[in-house]
Amino acid sequence: MNRIRNSVTGPEAPRAQRSYKDSLFRMIFRDRNHLLSLYNAVNQTAYTDPDALTIVTLENAVYMNMKNDVAFLIGFELNLYEHQSTWNPNMPLRDLFYVAREYQMLLKDETLYSSRLVKIPIPHFIVFYNGSGMEKDSCILKLSDSFEKQAEEPELELKVQVLKIGPGQNEPLLAACQALKDYMIFVERVRQHAKAMILNEAVERAVNECIREGILADFLSKNRAEAIAMCIFEYDEEREQRLIRKAEYEEGHEAGLREGLREGKQSLLKNQIKKKLLKGKSPASIAEELEEDISVIETMIQELETESQSPKN
């Protein structure tokens, strides 16, 4: 069972146990009224009956300890909604796995060997993103971007619409779905307070403020302890992902500097060898003067000869 990683918040902070990574977003939009409002906001529709939704989120659709957040049918559409707080260009591939499992479940009583064409609901893939690094209100991620060899008309494609939810972004969308707007405000409060205080205190303060101001008030009041624990878990994991990516960047940057230094040293050595060759010195003499192994000098002499014979543009 996973536990909240809480090295900075102390032993008194709430702890949650779960066999998968749940999310605050997923909890909020389990409510059919909130989910219908979100669907209407995304699609600019005006459905009023929450029973028009058929929830088909697969409880066992786990990939890398993460679940598909929300999946539901409405009309002849299959909608897969995800929330992300760290940038993930692999969402099309993940959604491919999710939607395949969904169709397997939906068609379990059908045969694919019949002469009759099996009809399936048209899928829509949405990611609500409230992390950094995306300036536009929306973008499209495509499965074909992952292909090692690009094709003009890929035979398999899956497109994911990413919608940025943050202050000043996608305001019509947020205005059309109060639950999504409240969720965005709550997360921003936690992030702001976490800059000045330890995490569990920041979350407690954000919860108290939002309840007092009527932001997700009913949800936070009814699910206070679980919401706090889950928020700490998510924020801690989000911070850990940022640190991992920063470390990966710094490691790559240092490797690049080391490679550049190595290439610079080789270039300098080649120039020194070239000058000594012009003076008629032998490889053995050059190796002795430059205090380098004779095999290194001979290899570089061969490279210089090859470069001199290569046609110049």
C-alpha positions as a LaTeX table, in Angstrom:
\begin{tabular}{lrrr}
\hline
Residue & $x$ (\AA) & $y$ (\AA) & $z$ (\AA) \\
\hline
Met1 & 0.00 & 0.00 & 0.00 \\
Asn2 & 1.27 & 3.48 & $-0.86$ \\
Arg3 & 1.64 & 6.03 & 1.90 \\
Ile4 & 1.86 & 9.78 & 1.78 \\
Arg5 & 5.47 & 10.81 & 1.42 \\
Asn6 & 5.60 & 13.53 & 4.06 \\
Ser7 & 9.24 & 14.20 & 4.86 \\
Val8 & 8.70 & 17.95 & 5.13 \\
Thr9 & 5.36 & 18.12 & 6.92 \\
Gly10 & 6.12 & 16.13 & 10.04 \\
Pro11 & 4.56 & 13.09 & 11.67 \\
Glu12 & 1.34 & 14.82 & 12.68 \\
Ala13 & 0.19 & 15.50 & 9.10 \\
Pro14 & $-2.76$ & 13.40 & 7.82 \\
Arg15 & $-1.80$ & 10.15 & 6.14 \\
Ala16 & $-3.76$ & 8.23 & 3.54 \\
Gln17 & $-3.44$ & 4.64 & 2.44 \\
Arg18 & $-4.50$ & 3.55 & $-1.03$ \\
Ser19 & $-3.63$ & 0.79 & $-3.45$ \\
Tyr20 & $-3.59$ & 3.26 & $-6.34$ \\
Lys21 & $-3.08$ & 6.95 & $-6.88$ \\
Asp22 & $-6.51$ & 8.51 & $-6.40$ \\
Ser23 & $-7.08$ & 12.21 & $-6.98$ \\
Leu24 & $-9.08$ & 15.10 & $-5.58$ \\
Phe25 & $-10.33$ & 15.76 & $-9.11$ \\
Arg26 & $-11.67$ & 12.23 & $-9.33$ \\
Met27 & $-13.48$ & 12.56 & $-5.98$ \\
Ile28 & $-15.15$ & 15.82 & $-6.93$ \\
Phe29 & $-16.39$ & 14.66 & $-10.31$ \\
Arg30 & $-17.80$ & 11.39 & $-9.05$ \\
Asp31 & $-20.78$ & 13.61 & $-8.32$ \\
Arg32 & $-23.03$ & 13.28 & $-11.40$ \\
Asn33 & $-24.22$ & 16.88 & $-11.19$ \\
His34 & $-20.64$ & 18.17 & $-11.21$ \\
Leu35 & $-19.71$ & 15.80 & $-14.03$ \\
Leu36 & $-22.70$ & 16.79 & $-16.16$ \\
Ser37 & $-21.82$ & 20.46 & $-15.61$ \\
Leu38 & $-18.25$ & 19.73 & $-16.70$ \\
Tyr39 & $-19.42$ & 17.91 & $-19.83$ \\
Asn40 & $-21.75$ & 20.79 & $-20.73$ \\
Ala41 & $-18.97$ & 23.33 & $-20.19$ \\
Val42 & $-16.54$ & 21.42 & $-22.45$ \\
Asn43 & $-19.07$ & 20.78 & $-25.21$ \\
Gln44 & $-21.25$ & 23.89 & $-24.85$ \\
Thr45 & $-24.34$ & 21.74 & $-24.39$ \\
Ala46 & $-27.26$ & 22.11 & $-22.00$ \\
Tyr47 & $-28.09$ & 18.66 & $-20.64$ \\
Thr48 & $-30.04$ & 18.87 & $-17.38$ \\
Asp49 & $-30.57$ & 15.24 & $-16.36$ \\
Pro50 & $-27.54$ & 13.75 & $-14.57$ \\
Asp51 & $-29.06$ & 10.30 & $-15.11$ \\
Ala52 & $-28.24$ & 10.76 & $-18.82$ \\
Leu53 & $-24.67$ & 9.91 & $-17.79$ \\
Thr54 & $-23.59$ & 6.29 & $-17.54$ \\
Ile55 & $-20.40$ & 6.07 & $-15.49$ \\
Val56 & $-18.06$ & 3.44 & $-16.95$ \\
Thr57 & $-14.81$ & 4.26 & $-15.14$ \\
Leu58 & $-13.01$ & 0.93 & $-14.83$ \\
Glu59 & $-11.94$ & 0.30 & $-11.26$ \\
Asn60 & $-9.25$ & $-2.13$ & $-12.41$ \\
Ala61 & $-7.91$ & 0.00 & $-15.30$ \\
Val62 & $-4.62$ & 0.65 & $-13.56$ \\
Tyr63 & $-1.49$ & 1.70 & $-15.46$ \\
Met64 & 1.75 & 2.40 & $-13.58$ \\
Asn65 & $-0.26$ & 2.75 & $-10.32$ \\
Met66 & $-2.52$ & 5.40 & $-11.89$ \\
Lys67 & $-6.19$ & 5.17 & $-12.82$ \\
Asn68 & $-8.19$ & 6.76 & $-15.55$ \\
Asp69 & $-9.90$ & 9.56 & $-13.62$ \\
Val70 & $-13.40$ & 9.56 & $-15.11$ \\
Ala71 & $-15.02$ & 7.66 & $-17.97$ \\
Phe72 & $-18.67$ & 8.01 & $-18.89$ \\
Leu73 & $-21.18$ & 7.53 & $-21.69$ \\
Ile74 & $-23.68$ & 10.12 & $-22.82$ \\
Gly75 & $-25.67$ & 9.63 & $-25.99$ \\
Phe76 & $-23.41$ & 7.77 & $-28.38$ \\
Glu77 & $-20.18$ & 9.21 & $-26.94$ \\
Leu78 & $-17.54$ & 7.69 & $-24.67$ \\
Asn79 & $-15.72$ & 10.40 & $-22.72$ \\
Leu80 & $-12.43$ & 9.85 & $-20.92$ \\
Tyr81 & $-11.46$ & 12.77 & $-18.68$ \\
Glu82 & $-8.09$ & 13.11 & $-16.96$ \\
His83 & $-6.54$ & 15.68 & $-14.67$ \\
Gln84 & $-2.78$ & 16.37 & $-14.72$ \\
Ser85 & $-0.69$ & 18.73 & $-12.61$ \\
Thr86 & 2.62 & 17.77 & $-14.26$ \\
Trp87 & 3.12 & 17.77 & $-18.03$ \\
Asn88 & 2.73 & 14.36 & $-19.63$ \\
Pro89 & 3.17 & 14.05 & $-23.42$ \\
Asn90 & 2.29 & 10.34 & $-23.17$ \\
Met91 & $-1.40$ & 10.84 & $-22.47$ \\
Pro92 & $-2.44$ & 9.64 & $-25.97$ \\
Leu93 & $-0.66$ & 6.33 & $-25.37$ \\
Arg94 & $-2.17$ & 5.99 & $-21.89$ \\
Asp95 & $-5.62$ & 6.79 & $-23.26$ \\
Leu96 & $-5.12$ & 4.16 & $-25.94$ \\
Phe97 & $-4.70$ & 1.57 & $-23.19$ \\
Tyr98 & $-7.69$ & 2.94 & $-21.28$ \\
Val99 & $-10.07$ & 3.08 & $-24.22$ \\
Ala100 & $-9.15$ & $-0.42$ & $-25.36$ \\
Arg101 & $-10.11$ & $-1.69$ & $-21.90$ \\
Glu102 & $-13.33$ & 0.32 & $-22.04$ \\
Tyr103 & $-14.37$ & $-1.17$ & $-25.37$ \\
Gln104 & $-13.54$ & $-4.66$ & $-24.13$ \\
Met105 & $-15.89$ & $-4.08$ & $-21.20$ \\
Leu106 & $-18.65$ & $-2.49$ & $-23.27$ \\
Leu107 & $-18.55$ & $-5.23$ & $-25.91$ \\
Lys108 & $-18.14$ & $-8.24$ & $-23.62$ \\
Asp109 & $-21.47$ & $-9.67$ & $-24.84$ \\
Glu110 & $-20.77$ & $-9.01$ & $-28.52$ \\
Thr111 & $-18.96$ & $-11.19$ & $-31.04$ \\
Leu112 & $-16.45$ & $-9.62$ & $-33.39$ \\
Tyr113 & $-16.66$ & $-12.60$ & $-35.77$ \\
Ser114 & $-20.16$ & $-11.81$ & $-36.97$ \\
Ser115 & $-20.99$ & $-10.54$ & $-40.44$ \\
Arg116 & $-22.87$ & $-7.72$ & $-38.67$ \\
Leu117 & $-20.89$ & $-4.53$ & $-38.08$ \\
Val118 & $-20.43$ & $-3.92$ & $-34.35$ \\
Lys119 & $-21.15$ & $-0.29$ & $-33.47$ \\
Ile120 & $-19.14$ & 1.49 & $-30.78$ \\
Pro121 & $-19.53$ & 4.91 & $-29.10$ \\
Ile122 & $-17.28$ & 7.62 & $-30.48$ \\
Pro123 & $-14.49$ & 8.43 & $-27.98$ \\
His124 & $-13.44$ & 11.85 & $-26.74$ \\
Phe125 & $-10.28$ & 12.38 & $-24.71$ \\
Ile126 & $-9.82$ & 15.44 & $-22.49$ \\
Val127 & $-7.03$ & 16.37 & $-20.07$ \\
Phe128 & $-7.58$ & 19.21 & $-17.61$ \\
Tyr129 & $-4.10$ & 20.56 & $-16.91$ \\
Asn130 & $-3.23$ & 22.93 & $-14.06$ \\
Gly131 & 0.55 & 22.67 & $-14.06$ \\
Ser132 & 3.27 & 24.90 & $-15.49$ \\
Gly133 & 4.85 & 25.01 & $-18.93$ \\
Met134 & 1.69 & 25.53 & $-21.00$ \\
Glu135 & 0.87 & 29.09 & $-21.97$ \\
Lys136 & $-2.01$ & 28.42 & $-24.38$ \\
Asp137 & $-5.56$ & 27.73 & $-23.25$ \\
Ser138 & $-5.54$ & 24.42 & $-25.11$ \\
Cys139 & $-3.48$ & 22.12 & $-27.29$ \\
Ile140 & $-3.78$ & 18.73 & $-28.98$ \\
Leu141 & $-1.53$ & 15.78 & $-28.19$ \\
Lys142 & $-1.43$ & 13.04 & $-30.83$ \\
Leu143 & $-0.50$ & 9.41 & $-30.57$ \\
Ser144 & 1.38 & 9.68 & $-33.87$ \\
Asp145 & 3.85 & 12.06 & $-32.22$ \\
Ser146 & 5.15 & 8.99 & $-30.36$ \\
Phe147 & 5.84 & 6.99 & $-33.51$ \\
Glu148 & 9.54 & 6.43 & $-34.09$ \\
Lys149 & 8.92 & 6.90 & $-37.81$ \\
Gln150 & 6.58 & 9.68 & $-38.82$ \\
Ala151 & 3.89 & 9.16 & $-41.47$ \\
Glu152 & 1.76 & 11.69 & $-43.34$ \\
Glu153 & $-1.37$ & 9.63 & $-42.74$ \\
Pro154 & $-0.77$ & 7.32 & $-39.76$ \\
Glu155 & $-2.96$ & 4.24 & $-39.77$ \\
Leu156 & $-3.52$ & 4.56 & $-36.04$ \\
Glu157 & $-4.23$ & 7.91 & $-34.41$ \\
Leu158 & $-5.62$ & 9.16 & $-31.12$ \\
Lys159 & $-5.98$ & 12.84 & $-30.24$ \\
Val160 & $-6.18$ & 14.24 & $-26.74$ \\
Gln161 & $-7.40$ & 17.76 & $-26.10$ \\
Val162 & $-5.52$ & 19.42 & $-23.23$ \\
Leu163 & $-7.38$ & 22.29 & $-21.53$ \\
Lys164 & $-5.40$ & 24.56 & $-19.22$ \\
Ile165 & $-7.24$ & 25.41 & $-16.01$ \\
Gly166 & $-5.63$ & 28.28 & $-14.17$ \\
Pro167 & $-6.18$ & 31.93 & $-13.25$ \\
Gly168 & $-6.92$ & 33.92 & $-16.39$ \\
Gln169 & $-7.05$ & 30.87 & $-18.66$ \\
Asn170 & $-10.09$ & 29.22 & $-20.26$ \\
Glu171 & $-12.33$ & 31.63 & $-18.38$ \\
Pro172 & $-15.53$ & 30.75 & $-20.36$ \\
Leu173 & $-14.97$ & 27.07 & $-19.49$ \\
Leu174 & $-14.45$ & 27.85 & $-15.80$ \\
Ala175 & $-17.45$ & 30.17 & $-15.76$ \\
Ala176 & $-19.63$ & 27.41 & $-17.22$ \\
Cys177 & $-18.60$ & 24.83 & $-14.59$ \\
Gln178 & $-18.53$ & 26.13 & $-11.03$ \\
Ala179 & $-17.07$ & 22.90 & $-9.63$ \\
Leu180 & $-14.08$ & 23.10 & $-12.00$ \\
Lys181 & $-13.54$ & 26.77 & $-11.17$ \\
Asp182 & $-13.73$ & 26.06 & $-7.43$ \\
Tyr183 & $-11.29$ & 23.18 & $-7.81$ \\
Met184 & $-8.84$ & 25.46 & $-9.64$ \\
Ile185 & $-9.14$ & 28.14 & $-6.94$ \\
Phe186 & $-8.61$ & 25.62 & $-4.14$ \\
Val187 & $-5.48$ & 24.15 & $-5.76$ \\
Glu188 & $-4.07$ & 27.64 & $-6.34$ \\
Arg189 & $-4.70$ & 28.52 & $-2.68$ \\
Val190 & $-2.77$ & 25.45 & $-1.56$ \\
Arg191 & 0.14 & 26.27 & $-3.87$ \\
Gln192 & 0.32 & 29.88 & $-2.71$ \\
His193 & 0.16 & 29.04 & 1.00 \\
Ala194 & 2.70 & 26.22 & 0.57 \\
Lys195 & 5.27 & 28.82 & $-0.46$ \\
Ala196 & 5.21 & 30.33 & 3.01 \\
Met197 & 4.32 & 27.48 & 5.39 \\
Ile198 & 4.67 & 23.74 & 5.79 \\
Leu199 & 2.41 & 21.70 & 3.56 \\
Asn200 & $-0.15$ & 20.33 & 6.03 \\
Glu201 & $-0.70$ & 23.85 & 7.45 \\
Ala202 & $-1.04$ & 25.25 & 3.93 \\
Val203 & $-3.72$ & 22.68 & 3.04 \\
Glu204 & $-5.59$ & 23.23 & 6.32 \\
Arg205 & $-5.60$ & 26.98 & 5.73 \\
Ala206 & $-6.79$ & 26.58 & 2.12 \\
Val207 & $-9.60$ & 24.25 & 3.23 \\
Asn208 & $-10.75$ & 26.64 & 5.97 \\
Glu209 & $-10.66$ & 29.65 & 3.65 \\
Cys210 & $-12.56$ & 27.88 & 0.87 \\
Ile211 & $-15.28$ & 26.59 & 3.21 \\
Arg212 & $-15.65$ & 30.08 & 4.66 \\
Glu213 & $-15.86$ & 31.64 & 1.17 \\
Gly214 & $-18.22$ & 29.04 & $-0.28$ \\
Ile215 & $-15.61$ & 27.46 & $-2.58$ \\
Leu216 & $-16.20$ & 23.68 & $-2.76$ \\
Ala217 & $-17.76$ & 24.26 & 0.65 \\
Asp218 & $-20.14$ & 21.27 & 0.73 \\
Phe219 & $-17.54$ & 18.86 & $-0.65$ \\
Leu220 & $-14.75$ & 20.01 & 1.69 \\
Ser221 & $-17.05$ & 20.02 & 4.72 \\
Lys222 & $-18.31$ & 16.48 & 4.08 \\
Asn223 & $-14.93$ & 15.03 & 3.05 \\
Arg224 & $-12.57$ & 17.22 & 5.04 \\
Ala225 & $-10.12$ & 14.62 & 6.39 \\
Glu226 & $-9.87$ & 12.62 & 3.18 \\
Ala227 & $-9.61$ & 15.76 & 1.02 \\
Ile228 & $-6.77$ & 17.12 & 3.18 \\
Ala229 & $-4.86$ & 13.83 & 3.12 \\
Met230 & $-5.36$ & 13.45 & $-0.61$ \\
Cys231 & $-4.32$ & 17.04 & $-1.33$ \\
Ile232 & $-1.12$ & 16.58 & 0.68 \\
Phe233 & $-0.41$ & 13.35 & $-1.18$ \\
Glu234 & $-0.97$ & 14.97 & $-4.59$ \\
Tyr235 & 1.02 & 18.13 & $-3.83$ \\
Asp236 & 3.89 & 16.11 & $-2.40$ \\
Glu237 & 3.92 & 13.88 & $-5.46$ \\
Glu238 & 3.70 & 16.87 & $-7.81$ \\
Arg239 & 6.69 & 18.46 & $-6.04$ \\
Glu240 & 8.62 & 15.19 & $-6.25$ \\
Gln241 & 7.97 & 15.00 & $-10.00$ \\
Arg242 & 9.28 & 18.55 & $-10.41$ \\
Leu243 & 12.43 & 17.68 & $-8.46$ \\
Ile244 & 12.97 & 14.54 & $-10.54$ \\
Arg245 & 12.64 & 16.50 & $-13.77$ \\
Lys246 & 14.96 & 19.22 & $-12.47$ \\
Ala247 & 17.54 & 16.59 & $-11.54$ \\
Glu248 & 17.19 & 14.97 & $-14.98$ \\
Tyr249 & 17.69 & 18.35 & $-16.65$ \\
Glu250 & 20.73 & 19.20 & $-14.53$ \\
Glu251 & 22.24 & 15.78 & $-15.16$ \\
Gly252 & 21.73 & 16.19 & $-18.89$ \\
His253 & 23.15 & 19.71 & $-18.78$ \\
Glu254 & 26.24 & 18.54 & $-16.90$ \\
Ala255 & 26.67 & 15.66 & $-19.33$ \\
Gly256 & 26.50 & 18.14 & $-22.18$ \\
Leu257 & 29.13 & 20.32 & $-20.55$ \\
Arg258 & 31.38 & 17.31 & $-20.01$ \\
Glu259 & 30.93 & 16.26 & $-23.63$ \\
Gly260 & 31.67 & 19.79 & $-24.81$ \\
Leu261 & 34.79 & 19.93 & $-22.66$ \\
Arg262 & 35.95 & 16.57 & $-23.99$ \\
Glu263 & 35.39 & 17.69 & $-27.59$ \\
Gly264 & 37.20 & 20.94 & $-26.86$ \\
Lys265 & 40.22 & 19.09 & $-25.50$ \\
Gln266 & 40.27 & 16.79 & $-28.52$ \\
Ser267 & 40.09 & 19.73 & $-30.89$ \\
Leu268 & 42.98 & 21.44 & $-29.10$ \\
Leu269 & 45.05 & 18.24 & $-29.19$ \\
Lys270 & 44.38 & 17.80 & $-32.90$ \\
Asn271 & 45.55 & 21.33 & $-33.62$ \\
Gln272 & 48.74 & 20.72 & $-31.66$ \\
Ile273 & 49.36 & 17.47 & $-33.54$ \\
Lys274 & 48.69 & 19.16 & $-36.88$ \\
Lys275 & 51.27 & 21.88 & $-36.15$ \\
Lys276 & 53.91 & 19.36 & $-35.14$ \\
Leu277 & 53.25 & 17.24 & $-38.23$ \\
Leu278 & 53.84 & 20.32 & $-40.39$ \\
Lys279 & 57.23 & 20.61 & $-38.70$ \\
Gly280 & 57.99 & 17.04 & $-39.82$ \\
Lys281 & 57.86 & 15.42 & $-36.42$ \\
Ser282 & 57.10 & 11.71 & $-36.07$ \\
Pro283 & 54.11 & 10.27 & $-34.17$ \\
Ala284 & 56.42 & 8.92 & $-31.47$ \\
Ser285 & 58.08 & 12.31 & $-31.04$ \\
Ile286 & 54.69 & 14.07 & $-30.90$ \\
Ala287 & 53.42 & 11.60 & $-28.29$ \\
Glu288 & 56.47 & 12.21 & $-26.14$ \\
Glu289 & 56.24 & 16.01 & $-26.40$ \\
Leu290 & 52.47 & 16.10 & $-25.68$ \\
Glu291 & 52.72 & 13.38 & $-23.04$ \\
Glu292 & 50.00 & 11.31 & $-24.73$ \\
Asp293 & 49.81 & 7.61 & $-25.51$ \\
Ile294 & 51.17 & 6.81 & $-29.00$ \\
Ser295 & 47.89 & 5.03 & $-29.91$ \\
Val296 & 45.93 & 8.24 & $-29.22$ \\
Ile297 & 48.30 & 10.27 & $-31.40$ \\
Glu298 & 48.15 & 7.74 & $-34.26$ \\
Thr299 & 44.32 & 7.68 & $-34.13$ \\
Met300 & 44.14 & 11.46 & $-34.32$ \\
Ile301 & 46.64 & 11.56 & $-37.19$ \\
Gln302 & 44.36 & 9.15 & $-39.10$ \\
Glu303 & 41.36 & 11.38 & $-38.36$ \\
Leu304 & 43.27 & 14.43 & $-39.61$ \\
Glu305 & 44.20 & 12.59 & $-42.82$ \\
Thr306 & 40.56 & 11.57 & $-43.35$ \\
Glu307 & 39.34 & 15.13 & $-42.75$ \\
Ser308 & 41.89 & 16.52 & $-45.21$ \\
Gln309 & 40.72 & 14.07 & $-47.90$ \\
Ser310 & 37.00 & 14.78 & $-47.39$ \\
Pro311 & 35.47 & 17.06 & $-50.06$ \\
Lys312 & 34.71 & 20.55 & $-48.78$ \\
Asn313 & 31.40 & 22.22 & $-49.57$ \\
\hline
\end{tabular}
